[in-house]
Each structure stands twice: as C-alpha cells, then as structure tokens.
C-alpha cells in the first residue's frame, strides 16, 4: 500500500490495516490513498489554481475535468459526494473541494498543498491589483484583458454541466430534483440550506435498505476533537499574535470580523457578498461602495475563489490607515482569517464522508444532495452568464426572477463565447490553451 503521509510503497502493520492516523499536526484518518506523488499533486493543483477563473461553478468544472476526466484520481461518485459535503460547510465550497481532493489523495499534506495552491495564485494577483488600485485609483485594461476569459469560462461551465448531468443524474427523478433545486434558488430565491434539506429528505425516501455497503472504518471522536482544537489554535493564534505585536485596533477588528464571516458563510461566496458589502461599507466604514464594487469586479476576473474580495477589502482598509505595509499586513490577516478555517472543516469532517456512504439512508441523503447540487451549479452558471453578458441584472416580477436589462447587453460576450465554443467542442483545445487565446481576443475586442 502507498502511505499518503510518507510516500513509501509497501507500508506494513497499521498502515496496511487502514492507515488509522496521520503523522502530521492534524491527527485525522486518511482514506485508502491513490499512488499520487506530492510533486504530481502540486503540479495539478498549481495548474488548477492558475486557471480557476469565473467563480465557483467554473472552478468546480475545472477540478472535475482535471481530477475525474483527465487524471482519473477521483471517481464521479466520490467527486459529487464530496461536492455536496463541501457545499454544506461554511466557506468557499470550491476551495474546500480542492482541499478534500488533496486530503483524499495524500492525507493532510495533500490537503494543505491542494488548498493552498488553489488560493495562492489569485491571492498574489489580488495583492498586486489592490496595490495598484490604492496607488493610482484604477486598474487600467483589466476588463478588456479578462473579457475573453470570462466568455471562455461560460463555455467551460456548459461543458462541465453536460458531463455532470449525464453522470450525476442517472434517473428521471434525479433530473427532476436538480431542476426543482434550480427553480427554488433562481426563481424563488429560497435559502440554500433549505434546498439542501429538500435534497436530503428526497434522497432518504428513495434509499434502498438492501443496497447497504460494508461498514466504513470507524473514526474515533477523540481524533476529531484533537483536530478541531489544533485547527482552532492554528487559526486564531497567529491572528491574536499579530494584533498584539502591532497594537493595531484595525487589525484586531479585521481579524474578528472575517473570522466570524468564515463561520457563518453557508452557501458559498454568493450567499455572503451582500451582507459583507453592506457591513464593510456602511457598518465598518473601511471602504466606499464604489471601491467595493471595483473589488468584486477584480475578484470575478482573476483566478481563485470569489471570496478573495475580502483580501481586497482588507488591503484597502489597512492602506487607508497606515500605507502600503499596513495594507499588506491587513490583507494577510484577512486571508488567514478567511481561509484557515476551511482546512479545519475539511480535516475534521472529511473522514466521516465514507461513513455517510456506508449507510443506505445516509447515502441516499448524500445522493439527493448531489442531485440538487447540480441544480445549484446550474443556478450559479446562469447567474454568472447573465452578469457577464449584461451590465445590469436584477430580480424582478412577483417571484423575483433574475432578469437582465437588455439595453446593457455587451455584444462582444456572445461573439467571444461562440469562438470559445468552437475551440472547445470542435477543436477540443485544452483549458490551458483556451484561456490565453480567449484573453487575447477579448483584449483586442476591448479596444473597439
């Protein structure tokens, strides 16, 4: 057996009987690993991090393409089950899905590498753009440079949805559940947790008792408790130390606010952006409304989770009180407070995912959640497509349907999306080639 913590082949003893605990600071159980080296895993997630444009729907599509279709490291069933699990956690679901995939392949080390590399490229770019924004008041050419990329992302999402629908929705009932979930969120604006609850209940009612799998390896509660305690200390300790060492009240306020946000952000970035925007502008007064919208625009057109907009907010808040170095420090505090908890949720909760799959009823609940998650991804995809194609989109009508202002149509987006569709579906160009080509075309059209 391949040991995910040491990388040794032919492990014996306890490792052969199930690899009960990791040798890292997080004492958690790892699943049966795949023979994937840390170097190969780092290269894969480094590529994912660099190409993860377009928000969670596109990022999930990219990971599915790399991890399931290209590398075949994770099965379709495991990928969709993990996605449903991550969507039930607070925080950015795409980043947590990356962390889970790394953990499943190479234990704690793999999870740390995958999660970090998923966020790092976007974080570095946001730091550079935030510094330029604070210094010059604008970021020239950003929209034109990323216009084509956003159009290409639409095509990537469509391709992933086609594949995911065929594999994750095997029956008419699953397809109907996904469509109902889409309508519940897109048309009726029902709360995301309520939609997940519907999927779980529907799945339990369809569960077949005679389809139970062999019992999963038990997870000791003491291991989970140690993981949570260590995770919270690693999360909160550096924030308290930086605040104490600098004596900055602002850094303390940023640490507390974004730590709280990391705990209550169920439903992903889209579910919390409205609350965060109102609080940092009107409540805390850290930035202006115009700066907030500019930050959202930058986060939507750069790789990495959309919630990286928190880093932009932190940088501007720090820059406004203490210049560039305080901006960098505030941005780092924001990043740590936002993303460190994600590792805690995954390392503590992921070992229980196999147990969920071992019970017929619990597995039925997870399969129901997986079905509605496809509808949720469809909602995110349509939402993203509308906001890329039209400058103004708002909820309208008696049920709150999302509807664009047709006079604000950006005619370049359909052209670029059609070009990207030809490249993807006819010429089968890979993502790493598609995005640069689309970006160049977008930059050229941006000057028209």
Buried (B, 14 or more C-beta within 10 A) or exposed (E): BBBBBEBEEEBEEEBEEBBBBBEBEBBBBBBEBBEBEBEBBBEBBBBBBBBBBBBBBBBBBBBBBBBBEEBEBBEBBBBBBBBBBBBBBBBBBBBBBBBBBBBBBBBBBBBBBBBBBBBBBBBBBBBEBBBBBBEEEEBEEBBBBBBBBBBBBBBBBBBBBEBBBEBBBEEEBBBBBBBBBBBBBBBEEBEBEEBBBBBBEBBBEBBEEEEBEEEBBEBBEEBBEBBBEBBBEBBBEBBEEBBEEBEBEBBBBBBEBBBEBBEEBBBBBBBBBEEBBEBBBEEBEBBEEEBBEBBBBBBBBBBBBBBBBBBBBBBBBBBBBBEBEBBBBBBBBBBBBBBBBBBBBBBBBBBBBBBBBBBBBBBBBBBBBBBBBBBBBBBBBBBBBBBBBBEEBEEEEEEEBBBBEEEEBBEBBEBBBEBBBEBBEEEEBEBEEBBEBBBEBBBEBBEE
